[in-house]
Amino acid sequence: MNPHTKLTGIALRKLLPCLFLLLSATILLAAPKPPAWVAKVGSATLKFKKQTFLANNYGARPDGYTLNTQAIQKAIDECAAKGGGVVKFSPGKYLTGSLFVRKNVNLQIDKGVEILGSQNIADYPEIDTRVAGIEMKWPAALINIIGQQKAAVTGDGIVNAQGKPFWDFYWNLRKEYEPKGLRWIVDYDAKRPRTLLVAESSDILIKGPEFQQAGFWTIQLLYSTRVTVDGVTIRNNIGGHGPSTDGIDVDSSSWVLIQNSDIDCNDDNFCLKAGRDWDGLRVNRPTEYVVIRDCVAGAGAGLLTLGSETAGSIRHVWASNLKGTGTGNGLNIKSATTRGGIVEDIWFTDIEMTNVANMLKVSMNWNPAYSYSTLPAGYTFDNIPPHWKAMLTKVEPASKGIPTFRNVNISNVRVNGVRNKAIWAEGLPESMVSGFQFQDITVNAAASAGSIDYAKDWTFQNVMIETLDSSTVVITNSKEVSMQAKSR
């Protein structure tokens, strides 16, 4: 053996630990550091009085067919009147309509307890609320926390909304409306109950239950602050595939923490919203300071979706350690030319995706048949419902309706299997998608590399896209897009 070779080998072995440490340090330096605000999100630590109020003592029957709304509500109200505590159930199935959780009350749904949502829409009284970006009258949710502080829904039991009749109603109405040119209003006229609504509230905890078969959205956090959703499971595809059965929607709310949750639904799994069109611009309330971490998504339109309701703006979002399997999109940012608002300061890191439609999809002109409202012939503006009028009110000047997407950071992403495009981004001539940064991205077995249109100031570092069609990302109408991604 050449002594110089031997010496080199010995030296190399001695240097390996140092090289490893250096490499590790480099990786750690390259990984994005969470902003300081990330540690401040979520509800305060909630402590409830130990006194327990058993719903069965107020007449609730666990037989699965007796309507228990009044009995359960009586238990909740008495608990609140006596300074708060825990409302519990004996094991069994409890049929109920809308329930309203009060301040200082923990509605505890333990293992062996199943809350069944009534399938009669009359058991959900209409309230003033916002749905899909528009303020309007709409049925209350199955479980409601409205205008409260320090309240919770916890436990390892099941909340089964039994939503199939509401799914069927929607599809039948859509068949009737679409030939009339009314696709844009179907979702608003098919009034379907949400499963859990937190609105105008603060310091709220949702922890533990499994939610099934939502009639519409599953968990909506609306106009609220300091909310934690922890360890929930959502299974909306049991017994069918309900339309618009989103998992968790953060809607014009702030300082929100979502973690340790597992969602399988038939629309967006985790979704951030901030109002639609003229009405959303009128309200002008942002979704901001949101952390989504340590979560899993299965079937659904998007692992993490921002929009399409963007009017009040969506900003300061940290999403980390997420896994998506079979979702429509990984990171999905969508809006329309009548929405307005700014989507900015978004961090998407440490993500695993398998068999998704697109790793990243960005659109400012999403789903035109749904997004844009036109009153067909045969209708007059004076004789239509108020929410139709809100949808038809034009954004003036029209430039206020043009959305802005900027400063999005995507790092440490591993994707195995993309059915459509790895990257599919479409800005507008008057609003280029700007400031996207990609770092340490590996995409395997993508049908196509994808396309970028009307973008500026995009950077790519250590990005590898393996395509089945040997394509590379097509860049058009863009500037300062430093495309250094490698394809194979």
PyMOL commands that set and color helices and strands:
alter all, ss='L'
color gray80, all
select helices_A, chain A and resi 3-30+36-40+55-58+69-81+121-123+164-180+183-189+277-283+368-371+381-383+386-392+398-401
alter helices_A, ss='H'
color red, helices_A
select strands_A, chain A and resi 52-54+63-67+85-88+92-96+99-100+105-108+113-117+126-131+134-139+143-146+149-154+158-160+196-199+202-207+210-212+219-222+225-230+233-235+248-251+254-259+262-264+268-273+287-297+302-306+314-325+329-334+342-363+404-426+433-453+455-467+474-476+479-482+486-487
alter strands_A, ss='S'
color yellow, strands_A
deselect
rebuild
show_as cartoon
